[in-house]
């Protein structure tokens, strides 16, 4: 085998193997979120399968190019079909609990791809007979790792950003099919098999059965829903979760939590001519037909505005839109807002981990004017009894002091919980009342 062809094959292996891992992590976000308890096992299982692939490839003693050509062809099918959105969504829709679907996805799609492609370098180094063993393995690993670097960076920062996740899946599947062709024999069967894999990958990724727009950060869909006493209601779905509602009534009706937030801002606080920062764009309905205040939306996905305007709002958004990470923005901004609304989710119940910490709430507080108010929309259990609910609320109050907590759906397992905090609030050490030391009357007098 010519040296340049061998290096090209190991480059494609590195590019597509790490590319498949990046795509798999992105595909998991709408279903299980992006927390470390998801990403760490996924990366670990991928590396374990890769290590087993190295060991398996070391045992191959004949038909070197044929083995790698077969592995590339099977990997092209696994990537093109197994990482397609319709496949992943169907898997999580029909297998419950979600942990079972996760294990089947990682064990049945991602790990086999890593195992098959992991065999490439140890198998093909057998063909480098004109080089020393160390030289052969060193150059092979160099080109493979270079491919991994370029695959992860280009797919995540270029292809997914501009063309979407499905395009990234198709790129990997096509490159693997090309690699299989370059290694295969000249017969019509291997060529037909590679062409068939490419066509299947193209069909399922370019022409999905449902109209969902996937970007580097989220899956978006707008669909009609049936709601009593609403006129033509439609829902804005982000990562398979209901992010916002809007109908054609006069005045329009919104999701219950949005109506609650609007009532606090416009009626309870009577904000007029004020500045409102919204972290997490959702469907941009907080400012819909609301000319009283100046709104600034911050969201990490640059595509969400166009999707919301063309398919959901069917009109330009009201306010300014800034593409940035919520925590980075509140840490860096010099603007002090009269109200900050935190509405950030990567899936239905999953808030990104760096947006729940004490440090984030401190940064959010610094973005408030001295008399400002923070409103946070959280998805918690209706009774606020889980460790997550208790600790998250305690974290917020450790920064702001006592905050108001409104549970909107008390009879449901999960509910929108609106937390209201004042910028001037201060954490305090509470003293419980007891029969022995009851200072309630004194405290009441001091509070008047």
N, C-alpha and C positions, 0 to 999 in steps of 0.2 A: 504494500500500500504506500502511495506517495506520502511523504512526511506532512505536506500541507493539508492533505485530505484527512489524515489521522488527527491532526491538531484541530481541524474544523469540526470533526465529529465530537471530540471531547469538549470543545467549546460549546457546541449545541447542547450537549448533555448537561453541563453546568448551568447554562442559560435557562433551559426548560425545567430542570429539577427544582432550582430555587424559585423560578417563576411560578411553578405549580404550588409551592408552599405559600408564596405571597398571595396568590389567587385564592387558595383554600382558606387562609385566614380571613380574607375579605368576604368570602362567601358565608362564613360562619357568623359574621356580625349580626345580620338580621334575626338570627335564630337563637344564638347563645351569647351575644355581646362580644366585647373585645377586652374583657378583664384579663388579668394575669392568670387566673385560674383556668382560662380557656387557652390563651396563647402559649403558656409554658408547656402544658402537656402536648399540645399540637406540635410544637417545635421539637420537643423531646422525642415523641414517637416518630416523627419524620427522620431525625438523626439516627435513631435506633434502626429503622428500616434501611437507611443509607449504609450504616455500618454492616448490617447483615448482607446487603448487596455487595459490598466490598469483599466480604468473606466468600460469598457464593461465586463471585467473578474470579477469585483466586483459584478456584477449583476447576475452572473450565480449561480443558487441555487440547481442544480441537475445534475446528469450524468457527474460528474466532469472529470473523466478519459476519457470518450467518447468524450467530447468537446475538450479536449487538443489533443487527438489522431487525431481527425478530423482536427484541426488547423495545427498540424504538417504535416499531409498528404498534405493539400492544400498548405502549405508553401513550402514543398518539390517540388511540381509541379511549383509553382511560381519562386522559386530560380533556379531550374534545367532548366526550359525552358525560363523564362523571363530574366535571367541574362546571358544566352548563347550569345556568340558573334554574331552569325547569326541573332538572334532576335533583338539585340540592333542595329546592323548595318542596318538591314532591316527597322527598325522603323525610323531611322534618314534619310535613303535613300528615303523613300516614303512619309514622312511627312515634309513639309516645311511651315513656317520657322523652324529652329532648336528648337526654344523655345516651339513650339507645341509638337514636339517629346519628348523634355525634360519633359514637364509636364505630358504627357501620360506615359512615362517610370517611373517617380517618383511616380505619382499618381496611376498607374495601376499595378506596380510591387513592388517597394520598400516599399511604405507606407502600402499596404495590408499585406506584410510580417511582418512589424513592428507591425501592429494592431493585427494580429493573434497571434504572439508569445508573445506580451505584455500581453495577457490574462493568460499566463501560471502560473505566480507566484500567483496572487490573486485567481485563481481557485484552484490550488493544495494546497494552505495553508488551505483550508477547510478540507483536509484530515489529518492535523496534530492535531488531537483532543487530543493527549496525551501531548501536549506542550502548554505553555502559548502563548497568541496571539503575544506578542512582540518577544518571543523566536522563534516561528514558522516563522514569517515574516522576522526576522533578519537573520536566517540561510538560508532561501530561497533566500533572496536578496544577501547574501554572495556568494552562489554557482552560482547564475545567473551572478553576476558581475565578479566573478572569470572566468567564462566561456567567458564573453565578453572580458576580458583582454587577455586571452589565444587565443581566436579566432582572434582578431585583430592582435596580434603580430605574431602568428604562420602562419596565412594565408598570411600576407603581407611580412614577413621576411624569411619564409621558403618555403611554398608551391608555392607562386607566383614566388619567385626567382628561384627555381630549376625546377619546373614543369609547370609553367605558370598559367594564370588566369583561363583558362577553368578547370584546375585541382582543383583550389580552389572552383569554382562553384560546381563541382561534389562532392567534400568533404562535403560541406554544405548540398547539396540535399540528399546525402546518409545518413548523420547523422540524418537529419530530418525524413527520411523514417524509419530509425532504431528506433527513438524515437516513431514514430507512431505505429510500431510493438510492442514495449515494453508496450505501453498503451492500445492497441487494444484488442479486444476479440480474442478467439482462432479460430474463424471461418475462412473459406478459403477466404471470400470476403475481409476483411481488410488486410489479408496477400497478397492477389493478388493485391490489390490496391497499397500497399506499394512497392511491387516488380515491378509493372508496372511503378510507378513514378521513381524508381531507374533506370529502363531500359531506359525510355525516356530521363532522365537526362544524362545517360551514352552515349546514341546514339547521341544526339545533341551536346554534348561537346567533346566527344572523336573522333567523325567522322564528323567534320564540312564539308559543301559542298565546301568551297574554302580554298586554302592553305595559311593560314595566321598564322604566329607564334606570339603568344602573350606572353609577359613577364610581369614582375611587373611594367614596365615603359611604354611600347609601344606595338602596333601591327605592325608587319613587314610583308611585302610581296614584292616579286620580280615578275614582269610580263612583257611580251613583249608589246611594243607599236608601233604604226605606225607613222613614221616621214619621210618626204621626204628627199632624199639624205643621208639617214643613212643606215648602214648595220647591220641588226639584232639588232635594239636598244632595250634596256630593262630598266625598271624603278625600282627604289628602293623606296618603299612606306613606310612611317613611320606615324602611326596614321592616315591612310587614306589620307595622303598628300604626294605629290611628293617631295622626298628629294634629289634625284640625278638621273642622266641619264648616260648611257654608251652604246657604240655600238662597233662593231667589225671592224670598219674602221681602216685604217693605215694612219696617227695616229688616235687614238680613239677620238670620239667626246663626249662632256660632256654637262651637263645642262648649259644654257646660263650664269647664275650667276657664276658658277664654272669657266667657260672659262674666264669670266671677271676678277675674282679674280686671276686666274693664269696669265693673261696678266699683271695685275698690279704688281704682285710679281716678275715675271720673265722678263718682257719687260720694264715696266715703271721704276720700282725700281732696276731692274737688280740684284736681289739678287742671290748670288752664295756662297755656303759654309756657309750659315746663318742658324739660328735656327728659326723655325716657330711653334708657338703654335696655335692649332685649337681647340676651345671650341665648342663642338658639332660635333660628328663624321660624321653624315650624311651617305653617302656611301663611305667615305674614298677616294673620287676621286680627291681631291685637290692635293694629292701627287702621284696619279697613274702615273706610268712611269716617275716620275720626280726625277732624282737622284741628282739634283744640290744642294738641301738644306736638312736640317735635320728637320723632322716633328715630332711633339708630339701631339697626339690627346687625348682630355679629354672628356669622356662621362660618364654619371651616370649609364648606363646600361651595365653590363658586357657581355651580350649575343650579342650585336650588332656586335662585331667583327667577331664572328663565322658565323653569318648569312650573313654578307657582303662578307666574304671570300669564303664561299661555294656556295652561290646562286647568288651573284651579280658580284663581281669582278672575281670570279673563279680563284683566285690567292691570295697569302698572301698580306696583306697591306704593304705599304712602310712607315715605321716610327714606333714610339713607341706609345703604347696605354696605357692610365692610366684611371682606373675606379675611378671617383670622381665627386662630384658636381663642376660645373664650378666656382662658386663664392668661394667656400671653397679652391679650388686649387690655384686660382690667389692670394688669400689672404695669403696662407701659403707658396707658393713656393719661394725659394731663387734664382731661375734661372731667368735671365733677357733675354728675347727673342728679336730677331731683328724684328719680326712681330708677332702680335696676331690677329687671325681671329675669330670673334665671329659669330657663326652660330647655335644658340640654339632656338629650338622650341619644344613645347609640342603638338601642332597641327598646322594646316596650317598657321594660322595668330597669334597664341598665343605664346608669349614668357613668360616663367615663371616669375612671378612678381618680384622675388628677383634678376632677371638679367636685369632689366631695370632701376634700381634706380641709383642715383648719386653715392652712396657708391660703387656699383658694378663697375661702370666705373672708379672710383678712384683706386680700387683694380686692375683692368685690366691695368691701366696706370702704376702702380708700377711694374707689370710684364714685362714691356718693357725696353729695353736698351735705353740709352740716345738719340740715333738717330733712335729709333724704330718707327714703324708705326702700327696703329690699323686699321683693316678693319672689318666692321660689315655688315652682310647681314640681312636686315630687310624686312618684308612684310608690305607695307603701301599702302595707296591709291596713284594712279598714279599722282595726282595733289598736294599731300602733304598738303591737306587742312583740314583734320580731326583733332580734338583736340589731338587724340593719336599721329598722325604723328608729329604735331607741338611740342607737349610737349616732346616726346621722343628725337627728334633731338635737342631741346633746352637743354635737360638734358645732352646729350653727349657733346654738345659744352660748357656747363657750366664747364666741367672738362678739355676738350682738347683745347678749343678755336675754331676758325673757322676750319671747316672740309669740305672736298669735298663730294658732294652728287651726285650720278649717279642714275637716274631713268631708269631702263632697259626696262620697258614696259609702256610708257607714255599713250598709248591709251586705257589701260585696267583699270578697277576699282581697281584692286589690282596689285601691281608690286613688283618685287625685287628691293630694293633700297640699293646700296652699299655706305657706309659711310667710308671715308678715313680720318684718323686723325694722326697727328704727336705727338710723345711723348714730344717734346719740345714746343708745342704750349701752349699759355697762354690765358685764358679768358680775355676779355677786355670790357670796357664800350664804346659802339659805340656812335658816335655823328652824327646824320643825317645832310646832307647838306640841306640848305635852301637858298632862294634868299637873305635873310637878312644876313645870316652868312654862306658863302660858302667857306669852306677851302679845296676844292678839289685839287686845284693846289698845295697848300702847302703840303698836305698829299702825293700827287703823287711825288713831289720832294723828300720828306723824305723817300719814299718807294724805291727809286732807289739806 
